[in-house]
Amino acid sequence: MLVTFRTKTYPDITMFGDVAVKLLHMMGHSGTIPSAVSADEIPAALEQLRSAIAAAPPADVADDDFDGDPIDRPVSIAQRAFPLIEMLETAAAEGQPVMWE
């Protein structure tokens, strides 16, 4: 399953469902798809997401220590969350909700 995040002030973001649901839970949301977060709720959701990412364990292998095939390089949850964080920041600044389906 793919999940697409949308707001009027930022390009759409599509990610795998398992990652999207994990990020939604980190934001304090139930993980329901489709759903949305209002502009008023975004600052709290963004703070929860940032706190959860800071508390998440680091990737198993640091970039400098990885000597396998680059395709197999682990991707941290912080890297996966980066575009969503930018979308939430932009939407909050513009007073727009963020929806996902």
Stockholm file with secondary structure:
# STOCKHOLM 1.0

chainA/1-101         MLVTFRTKTYPDITMFGDVAVKLLHMMGHSGTIPSAVSADEIPAALEQLRSAIAAAPPADVADDDFDGDPIDRPVSIAQRAFPLIEMLETAAAEGQPVMWE
#=GR chainA/1-101 SS CEEEEEETTEEEEEEEHHHHHHHHHHTTCCCCSSEEECTTTHHHHHHHHHHHHHHSCCCSSCGGGCCSCGGGCCCCHHHHHHHHHHHHHHHHHHTCCEEEC
#=GC SS_cons         CEEEEEETTEEEEEEEHHHHHHHHHHTTCCCCSSEEECTTTHHHHHHHHHHHHHHSCCCSSCGGGCCSCGGGCCCCHHHHHHHHHHHHHHHHHHTCCEEEC
//
